[in-house]
């Protein structure tokens, strides 16, 4: 017996990387990227380093 497998509708995905400082909740970094991968995660990390240069 054959079955049809449903496929992705082709809609665009919303890929969001978010970093929240729990000590200062007003400090939020939000990124919308084509994919959540090592490159997009590294960009969030770089933004965090820019925001908190006192930790370097």
mmCIF file as gemmi writes it, N, C-alpha and C atoms, coordinates in Angstrom:
data_model
loop_
_atom_site.group_PDB
_atom_site.id
_atom_site.type_symbol
_atom_site.label_atom_id
_atom_site.label_alt_id
_atom_site.label_comp_id
_atom_site.label_asym_id
_atom_site.label_entity_id
_atom_site.label_seq_id
_atom_site.pdbx_PDB_ins_code
_atom_site.Cartn_x
_atom_site.Cartn_y
_atom_site.Cartn_z
_atom_site.occupancy
_atom_site.B_iso_or_equiv
_atom_site.pdbx_formal_charge
_atom_site.auth_seq_id
_atom_site.auth_asym_id
_atom_site.pdbx_PDB_model_num
ATOM 1 N N . UNK Axp A 1 ? 0.823 -1.171 0 1 0 ? 1 A 1
ATOM 2 C CA . UNK Axp A 1 ? 0 0 0 1 0 ? 1 A 1
ATOM 3 C C . UNK Axp A 1 ? 0.878 1.249 0 1 0 ? 1 A 1
ATOM 4 N N . UNK Axp A 2 ? 0.567 2.211 -0.827 1 0 ? 2 A 1
ATOM 5 C CA . UNK Axp A 2 ? 1.343 3.444 -0.919 1 0 ? 2 A 1
ATOM 6 C C . UNK Axp A 2 ? 0.66 4.566 -0.144 1 0 ? 2 A 1
ATOM 7 N N . UNK Axp A 3 ? 1.493 5.393 0.491 1 0 ? 3 A 1
ATOM 8 C CA . UNK Axp A 3 ? 0.985 6.542 1.237 1 0 ? 3 A 1
ATOM 9 C C . UNK Axp A 3 ? 1.668 7.805 0.743 1 0 ? 3 A 1
ATOM 10 N N . UNK Axp A 4 ? 0.93 8.896 0.757 1 0 ? 4 A 1
ATOM 11 C CA . UNK Axp A 4 ? 1.52 10.19 0.443 1 0 ? 4 A 1
ATOM 12 C C . UNK Axp A 4 ? 2.099 10.791 1.708 1 0 ? 4 A 1
ATOM 13 N N . UNK Axp A 5 ? 3.328 11.275 1.612 1 0 ? 5 A 1
ATOM 14 C CA . UNK Axp A 5 ? 3.943 11.953 2.746 1 0 ? 5 A 1
ATOM 15 C C . UNK Axp A 5 ? 3.732 13.451 2.582 1 0 ? 5 A 1
ATOM 16 N N . UNK Axp A 6 ? 3.219 14.116 3.604 1 0 ? 6 A 1
ATOM 17 C CA . UNK Axp A 6 ? 3.046 15.564 3.494 1 0 ? 6 A 1
ATOM 18 C C . UNK Axp A 6 ? 4.415 16.238 3.414 1 0 ? 6 A 1
ATOM 19 N N . UNK Axp A 7 ? 4.496 17.309 2.682 1 0 ? 7 A 1
ATOM 20 C CA . UNK Axp A 7 ? 5.768 18.022 2.543 1 0 ? 7 A 1
ATOM 21 C C . UNK Axp A 7 ? 5.613 19.446 3.072 1 0 ? 7 A 1
ATOM 22 N N . UNK Axp A 8 ? 6.72 20.099 3.174 1 0 ? 8 A 1
ATOM 23 C CA . UNK Axp A 8 ? 6.739 21.481 3.64 1 0 ? 8 A 1
ATOM 24 C C . UNK Axp A 8 ? 5.966 22.347 2.648 1 0 ? 8 A 1
ATOM 25 N N . UNK Axp A 9 ? 5.22 23.272 3.174 1 0 ? 9 A 1
ATOM 26 C CA . UNK Axp A 9 ? 4.346 24.091 2.329 1 0 ? 9 A 1
ATOM 27 C C . UNK Axp A 9 ? 5.106 25.111 1.495 1 0 ? 9 A 1
ATOM 28 N N . UNK Axp A 10 ? 6.391 25.287 1.766 1 0 ? 10 A 1
ATOM 29 C CA . UNK Axp A 10 ? 7.165 26.264 1.02 1 0 ? 10 A 1
ATOM 30 C C . UNK Axp A 10 ? 7.163 27.63 1.66 1 0 ? 10 A 1
ATOM 31 N N . UNK Axp A 11 ? 6.513 27.763 2.788 1 0 ? 11 A 1
ATOM 32 C CA . UNK Axp A 11 ? 6.479 29.063 3.451 1 0 ? 11 A 1
ATOM 33 C C . UNK Axp A 11 ? 7.845 29.393 4.034 1 0 ? 11 A 1
ATOM 34 N N . UNK Axp A 12 ? 8.095 30.667 4.208 1 0 ? 12 A 1
ATOM 35 C CA . UNK Axp A 12 ? 9.373 31.127 4.744 1 0 ? 12 A 1
ATOM 36 C C . UNK Axp A 12 ? 9.392 30.924 6.255 1 0 ? 12 A 1
ATOM 37 N N . UNK Axp A 13 ? 10.484 30.429 6.758 1 0 ? 13 A 1
ATOM 38 C CA . UNK Axp A 13 ? 10.624 30.197 8.193 1 0 ? 13 A 1
ATOM 39 C C . UNK Axp A 13 ? 11.135 31.464 8.877 1 0 ? 13 A 1
ATOM 40 N N . UNK Axp A 14 ? 10.796 31.61 10.127 1 0 ? 14 A 1
ATOM 41 C CA . UNK Axp A 14 ? 11.277 32.709 10.942 1 0 ? 14 A 1
ATOM 42 C C . UNK Axp A 14 ? 12.356 32.158 11.859 1 0 ? 14 A 1
ATOM 43 N N . UNK Axp A 15 ? 13.601 32.481 11.563 1 0 ? 15 A 1
ATOM 44 C CA . UNK Axp A 15 ? 14.737 32.015 12.349 1 0 ? 15 A 1
ATOM 45 C C . UNK Axp A 15 ? 15.222 33.164 13.219 1 0 ? 15 A 1
ATOM 46 N N . UNK Axp A 16 ? 15.039 33.011 14.514 1 0 ? 16 A 1
ATOM 47 C CA . UNK Axp A 16 ? 15.343 34.082 15.451 1 0 ? 16 A 1
ATOM 48 C C . UNK Axp A 16 ? 16.35 33.609 16.481 1 0 ? 16 A 1
ATOM 49 N N . UNK Axp A 17 ? 17.417 34.367 16.645 1 0 ? 17 A 1
ATOM 50 C CA . UNK Axp A 17 ? 18.382 34.164 17.717 1 0 ? 17 A 1
ATOM 51 C C . UNK Axp A 17 ? 18.177 35.294 18.708 1 0 ? 17 A 1
ATOM 52 N N . UNK Axp A 18 ? 18.005 34.964 19.977 1 0 ? 18 A 1
ATOM 53 C CA . UNK Axp A 18 ? 17.756 35.978 21.002 1 0 ? 18 A 1
ATOM 54 C C . UNK Axp A 18 ? 18.69 35.738 22.178 1 0 ? 18 A 1
ATOM 55 N N . UNK Axp A 19 ? 19.27 36.827 22.689 1 0 ? 19 A 1
ATOM 56 C CA . UNK Axp A 19 ? 20.065 36.777 23.917 1 0 ? 19 A 1
ATOM 57 C C . UNK Axp A 19 ? 19.482 37.806 24.873 1 0 ? 19 A 1
ATOM 58 N N . UNK Axp A 20 ? 19.199 37.385 26.099 1 0 ? 20 A 1
ATOM 59 C CA . UNK Axp A 20 ? 18.589 38.243 27.111 1 0 ? 20 A 1
ATOM 60 C C . UNK Axp A 20 ? 19.474 38.257 28.34 1 0 ? 20 A 1
ATOM 61 N N . UNK Axp A 21 ? 19.797 39.439 28.814 1 0 ? 21 A 1
ATOM 62 C CA . UNK Axp A 21 ? 20.558 39.59 30.05 1 0 ? 21 A 1
ATOM 63 C C . UNK Axp A 21 ? 19.561 39.548 31.202 1 0 ? 21 A 1
ATOM 64 N N . UNK Axp A 22 ? 19.577 38.479 32 1 0 ? 22 A 1
ATOM 65 C CA . UNK Axp A 22 ? 18.6 38.348 33.074 1 0 ? 22 A 1
ATOM 66 C C . UNK Axp A 22 ? 18.857 39.343 34.201 1 0 ? 22 A 1
ATOM 67 N N . UNK Axp A 23 ? 20.088 39.835 34.315 1 0 ? 23 A 1
ATOM 68 C CA . UNK Axp A 23 ? 20.39 40.852 35.33 1 0 ? 23 A 1
ATOM 69 C C . UNK Axp A 23 ? 19.902 42.226 34.917 1 0 ? 23 A 1
ATOM 70 N N . UNK Axp A 24 ? 19.804 42.45 33.621 1 0 ? 24 A 1
ATOM 71 C CA . UNK Axp A 24 ? 19.323 43.725 33.073 1 0 ? 24 A 1
ATOM 72 C C . UNK Axp A 24 ? 18.417 43.402 31.89 1 0 ? 24 A 1
ATOM 73 N N . UNK Axp A 25 ? 17.155 43.061 32.146 1 0 ? 25 A 1
ATOM 74 C CA . UNK Axp A 25 ? 16.257 42.582 31.086 1 0 ? 25 A 1
ATOM 75 C C . UNK Axp A 25 ? 16.045 43.556 29.931 1 0 ? 25 A 1
ATOM 76 N N . UNK Axp A 26 ? 16.411 44.811 30.098 1 0 ? 26 A 1
ATOM 77 C CA . UNK Axp A 26 ? 16.282 45.753 28.988 1 0 ? 26 A 1
ATOM 78 C C . UNK Axp A 26 ? 17.371 45.527 27.933 1 0 ? 26 A 1
ATOM 79 N N . UNK Axp A 27 ? 18.392 44.754 28.262 1 0 ? 27 A 1
ATOM 80 C CA . UNK Axp A 27 ? 19.456 44.419 27.308 1 0 ? 27 A 1
ATOM 81 C C . UNK Axp A 27 ? 19.063 43.142 26.561 1 0 ? 27 A 1
ATOM 82 N N . UNK Axp A 28 ? 18.584 43.321 25.36 1 0 ? 28 A 1
ATOM 83 C CA . UNK Axp A 28 ? 18.145 42.191 24.544 1 0 ? 28 A 1
ATOM 84 C C . UNK Axp A 28 ? 18.786 42.298 23.168 1 0 ? 28 A 1
ATOM 85 N N . UNK Axp A 29 ? 19.292 41.205 22.682 1 0 ? 29 A 1
ATOM 86 C CA . UNK Axp A 29 ? 19.81 41.137 21.314 1 0 ? 29 A 1
ATOM 87 C C . UNK Axp A 29 ? 18.89 40.193 20.546 1 0 ? 29 A 1
ATOM 88 N N . UNK Axp A 30 ? 18.359 40.676 19.434 1 0 ? 30 A 1
ATOM 89 C CA . UNK Axp A 30 ? 17.486 39.866 18.589 1 0 ? 30 A 1
ATOM 90 C C . UNK Axp A 30 ? 18.042 39.903 17.175 1 0 ? 30 A 1
ATOM 91 N N . UNK Axp A 31 ? 18.22 38.733 16.595 1 0 ? 31 A 1
ATOM 92 C CA . UNK Axp A 31 ? 18.694 38.625 15.216 1 0 ? 31 A 1
ATOM 93 C C . UNK Axp A 31 ? 17.735 37.748 14.426 1 0 ? 31 A 1
ATOM 94 N N . UNK Axp A 32 ? 17.464 38.168 13.21 1 0 ? 32 A 1
ATOM 95 C CA . UNK Axp A 32 ? 16.664 37.375 12.278 1 0 ? 32 A 1
ATOM 96 C C . UNK Axp A 32 ? 17.587 36.969 11.145 1 0 ? 32 A 1
ATOM 97 N N . UNK Axp A 33 ? 17.894 35.695 11.056 1 0 ? 33 A 1
ATOM 98 C CA . UNK Axp A 33 ? 18.84 35.192 10.068 1 0 ? 33 A 1
ATOM 99 C C . UNK Axp A 33 ? 18.16 34.195 9.141 1 0 ? 33 A 1
ATOM 100 N N . UNK Axp A 34 ? 18.771 33.957 8.001 1 0 ? 34 A 1
ATOM 101 C CA . UNK Axp A 34 ? 18.252 32.969 7.05 1 0 ? 34 A 1
ATOM 102 C C . UNK Axp A 34 ? 18.261 31.566 7.644 1 0 ? 34 A 1
ATOM 103 N N . UNK Axp A 35 ? 19.281 31.292 8.473 1 0 ? 35 A 1
ATOM 104 C CA . UNK Axp A 35 ? 19.395 29.975 9.114 1 0 ? 35 A 1
ATOM 105 C C . UNK Axp A 35 ? 20.01 30.155 10.494 1 0 ? 35 A 1
ATOM 106 N N . UNK Axp A 36 ? 19.666 29.268 11.399 1 0 ? 36 A 1
ATOM 107 C CA . UNK Axp A 36 ? 20.305 29.237 12.705 1 0 ? 36 A 1
ATOM 108 C C . UNK Axp A 36 ? 21.401 28.18 12.601 1 0 ? 36 A 1
ATOM 109 N N . UNK Axp A 37 ? 22.613 28.665 12.511 1 0 ? 37 A 1
ATOM 110 C CA . UNK Axp A 37 ? 23.755 27.778 12.339 1 0 ? 37 A 1
ATOM 111 C C . UNK Axp A 37 ? 24.94 28.366 13.098 1 0 ? 37 A 1
ATOM 112 N N . UNK Axp A 38 ? 26.111 27.797 12.91 1 0 ? 38 A 1
ATOM 113 C CA . UNK Axp A 38 ? 27.302 28.256 13.624 1 0 ? 38 A 1
ATOM 114 C C . UNK Axp A 38 ? 27.6 29.721 13.311 1 0 ? 38 A 1
ATOM 115 N N . UNK Axp A 39 ? 27.433 30.116 12.067 1 0 ? 39 A 1
ATOM 116 C CA . UNK Axp A 39 ? 27.729 31.502 11.676 1 0 ? 39 A 1
ATOM 117 C C . UNK Axp A 39 ? 26.786 32.494 12.368 1 0 ? 39 A 1
ATOM 118 N N . UNK Axp A 40 ? 25.503 32.219 12.38 1 0 ? 40 A 1
ATOM 119 C CA . UNK Axp A 40 ? 24.557 33.142 13.009 1 0 ? 40 A 1
ATOM 120 C C . UNK Axp A 40 ? 24.751 33.169 14.529 1 0 ? 40 A 1
ATOM 121 N N . UNK Axp A 41 ? 25.086 32.024 15.113 1 0 ? 41 A 1
ATOM 122 C CA . UNK Axp A 41 ? 25.35 31.976 16.549 1 0 ? 41 A 1
ATOM 123 C C . UNK Axp A 41 ? 26.599 32.773 16.89 1 0 ? 41 A 1
ATOM 124 N N . UNK Axp A 42 ? 27.61 32.682 16.036 1 0 ? 42 A 1
ATOM 125 C CA . UNK Axp A 42 ? 28.839 33.447 16.253 1 0 ? 42 A 1
ATOM 126 C C . UNK Axp A 42 ? 28.56 34.955 16.175 1 0 ? 42 A 1
ATOM 127 N N . UNK Axp A 43 ? 27.68 35.372 15.291 1 0 ? 43 A 1
ATOM 128 C CA . UNK Axp A 43 ? 27.332 36.792 15.175 1 0 ? 43 A 1
ATOM 129 C C . UNK Axp A 43 ? 26.652 37.296 16.443 1 0 ? 43 A 1
ATOM 130 N N . UNK Axp A 44 ? 25.808 36.474 17.051 1 0 ? 44 A 1
ATOM 131 C CA . UNK Axp A 44 ? 25.197 36.84 18.334 1 0 ? 44 A 1
ATOM 132 C C . UNK Axp A 44 ? 26.284 36.986 19.39 1 0 ? 44 A 1
ATOM 133 N N . UNK Axp A 45 ? 27.217 36.051 19.412 1 0 ? 45 A 1
ATOM 134 C CA . UNK Axp A 45 ? 28.331 36.095 20.356 1 0 ? 45 A 1
ATOM 135 C C . UNK Axp A 45 ? 29.142 37.371 20.193 1 0 ? 45 A 1
ATOM 136 N N . UNK Axp A 46 ? 29.423 37.75 18.942 1 0 ? 46 A 1
ATOM 137 C CA . UNK Axp A 46 ? 30.178 38.978 18.689 1 0 ? 46 A 1
ATOM 138 C C . UNK Axp A 46 ? 29.41 40.21 19.174 1 0 ? 46 A 1
ATOM 139 N N . UNK Axp A 47 ? 28.099 40.22 18.975 1 0 ? 47 A 1
ATOM 140 C CA . UNK Axp A 47 ? 27.288 41.33 19.464 1 0 ? 47 A 1
ATOM 141 C C . UNK Axp A 47 ? 27.329 41.399 20.989 1 0 ? 47 A 1
ATOM 142 N N . UNK Axp A 48 ? 27.31 40.255 21.641 1 0 ? 48 A 1
ATOM 143 C CA . UNK Axp A 48 ? 27.398 40.23 23.097 1 0 ? 48 A 1
ATOM 144 C C . UNK Axp A 48 ? 28.739 40.775 23.573 1 0 ? 48 A 1
ATOM 145 N N . UNK Axp A 49 ? 29.808 40.423 22.87 1 0 ? 49 A 1
ATOM 146 C CA . UNK Axp A 49 ? 31.131 40.934 23.243 1 0 ? 49 A 1
ATOM 147 C C . UNK Axp A 49 ? 31.206 42.451 23.078 1 0 ? 49 A 1
ATOM 148 N N . UNK Axp A 50 ? 30.599 42.977 22.016 1 0 ? 50 A 1
ATOM 149 C CA . UNK Axp A 50 ? 30.574 44.429 21.818 1 0 ? 50 A 1
ATOM 150 C C . UNK Axp A 50 ? 29.81 45.118 22.938 1 0 ? 50 A 1
ATOM 151 N N . UNK Axp A 51 ? 28.712 44.529 23.346 1 0 ? 51 A 1
ATOM 152 C CA . UNK Axp A 51 ? 27.874 45.116 24.387 1 0 ? 51 A 1
ATOM 153 C C . UNK Axp A 51 ? 28.557 45.063 25.749 1 0 ? 51 A 1
ATOM 154 N N . UNK Axp A 52 ? 29.355 44.034 25.979 1 0 ? 52 A 1
ATOM 155 C CA . UNK Axp A 52 ? 30 43.821 27.294 1 0 ? 52 A 1
ATOM 156 C C . UNK Axp A 52 ? 31.509 43.757 27.136 1 0 ? 52 A 1
ATOM 157 N N . UNK Axp A 53 ? 32.113 44.828 26.669 1 0 ? 53 A 1
ATOM 158 C CA . UNK Axp A 53 ? 33.556 44.86 26.463 1 0 ? 53 A 1
ATOM 159 C C . UNK Axp A 53 ? 34.316 44.811 27.775 1 0 ? 53 A 1
ATOM 160 N N . UNK Axp A 54 ? 33.657 45.104 28.889 1 0 ? 54 A 1
ATOM 161 C CA . UNK Axp A 54 ? 34.328 45.063 30.195 1 0 ? 54 A 1
ATOM 162 C C . UNK Axp A 54 ? 34.699 43.638 30.612 1 0 ? 54 A 1
ATOM 163 N N . UNK Axp A 55 ? 34.174 42.622 29.946 1 0 ? 55 A 1
ATOM 164 C CA . UNK Axp A 55 ? 34.516 41.235 30.27 1 0 ? 55 A 1
ATOM 165 C C . UNK Axp A 55 ? 35.724 40.738 29.502 1 0 ? 55 A 1
ATOM 166 N N . UNK Axp A 56 ? 36.25 41.534 28.616 1 0 ? 56 A 1
ATOM 167 C CA . UNK Axp A 56 ? 37.396 41.095 27.811 1 0 ? 56 A 1
ATOM 168 C C . UNK Axp A 56 ? 38.697 41.463 28.484 1 0 ? 56 A 1
